[in-house]
Amino acid sequence: HSAQVAWRAKLLFEANQNLQKATSRDQILTVTAEQIVKLFRRNVVVHTVENGTLTGPQFFPDRGIAPEELRSQYESAEERKVAEWVLKNNCRAGYGTGTFENACCGYFSVRMGEKVYAVVGIDAQKNAMDTFDNSILLSVLGECGLALDNKRNTEEKEAAAVLAKNEQLRANLLRSISHDLRTPLTSISGNANNLIANGELFDEETKKRIYTDIYEDAIWLINLVENLLSVSRLNGGEMNLHLSTELMEDVIAEALRHVNRKSSEYSIKVSSEQEYLLAQIDVKLVIQVIINIIDNAIKYTPQGTIEMGYEVVDAGIRLYVRDTGIGIPEEKKRKVFHRFEKLDEFAQGTGLGLSICKAISESMGGSVGFESEYSRGSLFWAVLPCDPEVQMRRESNIAIGQNAGKDDLIRSGNQHSALDRKTVLVVEDISSNYLLISAMLSKHYNLLHAVNGEQAVAMVKEHKIDLLLMDMKMPVMDGLTATAEIRKFDTNIPIVALTAHAFESDKVAALKSGCNDYLVKPVDKARLMSVLRKYCHPSTLVL
C-alpha cells in the first residue's frame, strides 16, 4: 500500500509540473485527463465549456482501448444529460453519487469558485471509487481548475494590454491627423476663397500657383486617406492581393504623380539599368509603397537630390529610394518602421507611411530595409517577390520631375488617329465628375454620357460602345444592377467600375457583378489611361 501511495504522489507531482508547462487550455485538460488515466486505470471523457455550453466529448482511453469503441457508450443522450446537469449545478453526478446513478461515468466539474471550465467523466467500471481515490481525484481536478483560471486571467490581462495599446494608438492617430487634416484643408479652403473673391485681380502665373497649391494639398489628403484605409484593412486582416501584369516604368510614373513635390529645392531622379520590365504585382499597393517611401525622403531632404530606382534581384524586384537628406540618428533606427514614429515631431505626417510599407511588403512575402548615415542621407528599399519579365527597351517620353506635364504619362505609341478613336460610355450621375473625366479623355476617345444605370443599359443596346466607365452609386438603377443587366445580353464589352467606394468588399462586389476592372475616385489620369489602353488598345501592349 505504501508503494502505491508513493507512486501516486509521484504522479501527482508530475501532473503539477506538466500543468505549469502547459501553454493552452487544451494542453491543461489533456495533461489532467492523461494523469487521471494513469492514476486510476480508468477511461476518461472530457467536455470543455464554450460560452456556457458543453462541447466534445474528447476521449482518453485506458489500456489502448480505441476511442471509437467508447463513442456509442459515452455519447448517448443519457450521458450528455448528466454532464449538462453537472455544468448547470456545479456539483458531481453520475455513478456512485446518488444522482443519475445509472450513468456509465461519474461526472465532476473542473471549476474555480462558481466558474466551470470543463466537465470530466470517470468510467465507473461497475466499481465506485473509494474515499481516498476521490480525494486524490478532487485534488487533481482542483489543480486543473487553478491552472485554467490562471490561464484565463493571463489572457484577460493580455487582452486588456492589447486594448490599452490599441486605444493609445487610436489616440495618437487622432491627435496626429487632426493637425494633418486641418493644415491642407485650411490651405485649400483659403486658396479657393481667394480665387472666388479676387480671381479677376490675379495674373495667370499667380492663378496657376494657387491652382497648383490646391491640387497638391488635395493629393496629400488623398495619400493620407489611403494610408488610413490601409491601417484599417491591416487591422481587419483584409489586405488581399490582386495581381496584374504591369510595366514598372508606368507604375513609377503614376506613383510620382501622387507624390507631394511642393519644394523647388530638390529634384527626383528615376534610374534603372534594367531593360523594359513587366512584373505581376498588386499595382495599387506597390504604388502606395513607392509614394510613402518617396514622401519620407522628401520630408527629410530640405534640399538636395532624391533618386528612385528599381532592379531585378533573385527574390523579384527591388525598389529603392536614395536621398541626401538629414539621415537617421543611431538611437532612432530601431523604430523606423514602427507606427506613429517620426524623426521630427514637427514634421507633417502621421508617422504611418513606413510602417505601412513594411506591412504591405510583408503581406506580399517581401521585405523592407534601410541604410542611413546621420547628416549624410538614407537609402530605403522594398523587395517585392514576383517573376519579372524583361523585354527590349523602347523609347519613352515619360518626364519625371517638377516640369512633367499631365500628358507626359501617355505614350506616343498610344496616340490614335481619329479613324481609330474608340467610344467610351461614361455612366456618372454627378455632372462635375463627368466633366472631369471628359477633360481627361475627350482628346483621345469619343464619349457618351448616361446619368444612371437604366440609361446605360439602353445605350449599350443602341450604340457600338468599346468600353463603359460605370459609377456604382446612382439613382434609378445603380452600377451593380446595371452591370448585371448588361451581362445578360453582352458578355464581351469591358466594364470598369468607377467609384468612391475604396474597401475590398466593394471591389469584390463590382467584379462579381460582371465588371472587368475597378478604379477608385478621385481617378488618376495615368491609371485611367492605362486601363483604357489595356481594354481598348491591347495590341499596343504587345512587345
Residue pairs with C-beta under 8 A, 6 or more apart in sequence:
8 39
8 136
11 35
11 38
11 39
12 35
12 39
12 136
12 139
12 140
14 35
15 31
15 32
15 35
15 140
15 143
16 143
18 31
18 35
19 28
19 31
19 32
19 143
19 144
19 147
20 147
22 28
22 30
22 31
22 147
24 151
25 48
25 117
25 148
25 151
26 48
28 144
28 147
28 148
28 151
29 46
29 48
29 58
29 110
29 118
29 144
29 148
30 60
31 144
32 46
32 110
32 120
32 140
32 141
32 143
32 144
33 44
33 46
33 58
33 60
33 120
34 60
35 140
36 42
36 44
36 60
36 120
36 122
36 137
36 140
37 43
37 44
37 60
37 61
37 62
39 136
39 137
39 140
40 122
40 129
40 133
40 137
41 62
41 63
42 62
42 122
42 123
42 125
43 59
43 60
43 61
43 62
43 65
43 70
43 122
43 123
44 59
44 60
44 62
44 120
44 121
44 122
44 123
45 56
45 57
45 58
45 59
45 60
45 70
45 74
45 105
45 120
45 121
45 123
46 56
46 57
46 58
46 60
46 118
46 119
46 120
46 121
47 54
47 55
47 56
47 57
47 58
47 83
47 87
47 118
47 119
47 120
47 121
48 54
48 55
48 56
48 58
48 117
48 118
49 55
49 87
49 116
49 117
49 118
49 119
54 80
54 83
54 84
54 87
54 119
57 74
57 75
57 83
57 121
59 67
59 70
59 71
59 74
61 67
61 69
61 70
62 123
73 79
73 104
74 104
74 105
74 121
78 100
78 102
78 103
79 103
79 104
79 105
79 121
81 100
82 93
82 94
82 100
82 103
82 105
82 107
82 121
83 107
83 119
83 121
85 93
85 99
85 100
85 107
86 92
86 93
86 94
86 107
86 108
86 109
86 119
87 109
87 116
87 119
90 109
90 111
90 114
90 116
91 109
92 99
92 106
92 107
92 108
92 109
93 99
93 100
93 103
93 106
93 107
94 100
94 101
94 103
94 104
94 105
94 106
94 107
94 121
94 124
95 101
95 102
95 103
95 104
95 105
95 106
95 124
95 128
96 106
96 124
96 128
96 129
97 106
103 124
104 121
104 123
104 124
105 121
105 122
105 123
105 124
106 121
106 122
106 124
106 128
106 129
107 119
107 120
107 121
107 122
108 119
108 120
108 121
108 122
108 137
108 138
108 141
109 116
109 118
109 119
109 120
109 141
110 116
110 117
110 118
110 119
110 120
110 141
110 144
110 145
110 148
111 117
111 145
112 145
112 146
112 148
112 149
115 149
117 144
117 145
117 148
117 149
117 152
118 144
118 148
120 141
122 129
122 137
129 137
169 339
169 340
172 340
173 228
173 231
173 340
173 350
173 352
176 340
176 349
176 350
176 351
177 224
177 228
177 350
180 224
180 348
180 349
180 350
181 221
181 224
183 348
184 217
184 218
184 220
184 221
185 217
185 221
187 213
187 214
187 217
188 214
188 217
188 218
191 210
191 213
191 214
192 214
194 210
195 202
195 207
195 210
199 207
202 210
213 262
216 260
216 261
216 262
218 522
219 258
219 259
219 260
220 260
222 258
222 522
223 258
223 260
223 291
223 292
223 295
224 350
225 502
226 288
226 291
226 502
227 288
227 292
227 350
227 352
227 353
227 356
228 350
228 352
229 502
229 503
230 239
230 288
230 356
230 359
230 360
231 339
231 352
231 356
232 238
233 239
233 503
233 504
234 356
234 359
234 363
238 503
238 504
239 285
239 359
239 360
239 363
240 504
241 282
241 285
241 363
241 364
242 282
242 284
242 507
243 280
243 281
243 282
244 280
244 281
244 282
244 283
245 278
245 279
245 280
245 389
246 278
246 279
246 280
246 281
246 283
246 286
247 276
247 277
247 278
248 272
248 274
248 277
248 278
248 279
248 310
248 317
248 388
249 272
249 276
249 277
249 396
249 398
250 409
250 526
250 530
251 281
251 283
251 286
251 287
251 290
252 270
252 290
252 308
252 310
253 398
253 400
253 409
253 526
254 287
254 409
254 524
254 526
254 527
254 530
255 286
255 287
255 290
255 291
255 294
256 268
256 270
256 290
256 294
256 308
256 400
256 404
257 404
257 409
257 524
257 525
257 526
258 287
258 291
258 524
259 268
259 291
259 294
259 295
259 298
260 295
260 298
261 268
261 298
261 402
263 298
263 302
263 303
264 402
265 302
265 303
265 304
266 298
266 301
266 303
266 304
266 305
266 306
267 305
267 306
267 401
267 402
268 294
268 306
268 307
268 308
268 400
268 401
269 305
269 306
269 307
269 308
269 400
270 307
270 308
270 309
270 400
271 307
271 308
271 309
272 309
272 310
272 311
273 311
274 310
274 311
274 312
274 390
275 390
275 391
275 392
275 393
276 390
276 391
276 392
276 393
276 394
276 543
277 310
277 312
277 317
277 388
277 389
277 390
277 391
278 388
278 389
278 390
278 391
279 316
279 317
279 384
279 386
279 387
279 388
279 389
280 386
280 387
281 317
281 364
281 384
281 386
282 364
285 360
285 363
285 364
286 319
286 384
288 356
288 357
288 360
289 319
289 356
289 357
289 360
289 361
289 382
289 384
290 308
290 319
290 321
292 353
292 354
292 356
292 357
293 319
293 321
293 353
293 354
293 357
293 380
293 382
294 306
294 308
294 321
295 349
295 353
296 321
296 353
296 354
296 380
297 306
297 321
297 322
297 323
297 325
297 378
297 380
298 306
299 344
299 347
299 348
299 349
300 323
300 325
300 326
300 327
300 343
300 344
300 347
300 378
301 323
301 324
301 325
301 326
301 377
302 325
302 326
304 323
304 324
304 325
304 377
305 323
305 324
306 321
306 322
306 323
306 324
307 321
307 322
307 323
308 319
308 320
308 321
309 319
309 320
309 321
309 322
310 317
310 318
310 319
310 320
311 317
311 318
311 320
312 318
312 388
312 390
313 383
315 366
315 383
315 385
316 366
316 383
316 384
316 385
316 386
316 387
316 388
317 383
317 384
317 386
317 388
318 381
318 382
318 383
318 384
319 381
319 382
319 383
319 384
320 379
320 380
320 381
320 382
321 379
321 380
321 381
322 377
322 378
322 379
323 377
323 378
323 379
324 376
324 377
325 377
325 378
326 343
326 374
326 375
326 377
327 372
327 373
327 374
327 375
327 376
327 377
327 378
328 336
328 343
328 370
328 372
328 374
328 378
329 343
329 374
330 374
332 341
332 343
333 370
333 372
335 341
336 354
336 370
337 354
337 355
337 357
337 358
337 368
338 355
339 351
339 352
339 355
340 350
340 351
340 352
341 351
341 354
341 355
342 349
342 351
354 368
354 380
357 368
357 382
358 368
361 367
361 368
361 382
361 383
361 384
362 368
364 384
364 385
365 385
366 382
366 383
366 384
366 385
367 382
367 383
368 380
368 381
368 382
368 383
369 380
369 381
370 378
370 379
370 380
370 381
371 378
371 379
372 378
372 379
391 543
392 543
394 413
394 543
396 411
397 408
397 411
397 412
398 404
398 408
398 409
398 411
399 405
399 408
406 525
409 525
409 526
409 529
410 444
410 529
411 540
413 540
414 529
414 533
414 537
414 540
415 444
416 422
416 444
416 537
421 444
421 445
421 446
422 445
422 446
422 466
422 467
422 532
422 536
422 537
423 445
423 446
423 447
423 448
423 463
423 464
423 465
423 466
423 467
424 441
424 445
424 446
424 447
424 448
424 465
424 466
424 467
424 468
424 469
424 532
424 536
425 447
425 448
425 449
425 450
425 456
425 459
425 460
425 463
425 465
425 467
425 468
425 469
426 434
426 437
426 438
426 441
426 447
426 448
426 449
426 450
426 468
426 469
427 450
427 451
427 452
427 453
427 455
427 456
427 468
427 469
427 470
427 471
427 474
427 479
427 482
428 434
428 437
428 449
428 450
428 451
428 469
428 471
428 474
428 498
429 451
429 452
429 471
429 474
429 475
430 471
433 471
433 521
434 449
436 523
437 447
437 469
437 498
437 523
437 528
438 447
438 449
440 523
440 525
440 528
440 529
441 447
441 528
441 532
444 529
445 532
445 536
448 459
448 463
448 465
450 456
450 459
451 474
452 474
452 475
452 476
452 477
452 482
453 470
453 474
453 476
453 477
453 478
453 479
453 481
453 482
453 483
453 485
454 476
454 477
454 482
455 476
456 468
456 470
456 477
456 482
456 486
457 477
457 482
457 485
457 486
459 465
460 468
460 486
460 490
460 493
461 489
465 493
466 493
466 494
466 535
466 536
467 493
467 494
467 495
467 496
467 532
467 535
467 536
468 486
468 493
468 494
468 495
468 496
469 496
469 498
469 519
470 479
470 482
470 483
470 495
470 496
470 497
470 498
470 515
471 479
471 498
471 499
472 478
472 479
472 480
472 497
472 498
472 499
472 501
472 506
472 510
473 479
473 499
473 500
473 501
477 485
479 497
479 499
479 510
479 513
480 509
480 510
480 513
481 513
483 495
483 497
483 510
483 513
483 514
483 515
484 513
484 514
486 493
486 495
486 514
487 513
487 514
494 516
494 517
494 535
494 536
495 514
495 515
495 516
496 515
496 516
496 517
496 518
496 519
496 531
496 535
497 507
497 510
497 511
497 515
497 517
497 518
497 519
498 519
498 521
498 523
499 506
499 510
499 518
499 519
499 520
499 521
500 520
500 521
501 507
501 520
502 520
507 518
510 518
511 518
516 535
517 531
517 534
517 535
519 527
519 528
519 531
533 540
533 541
534 541
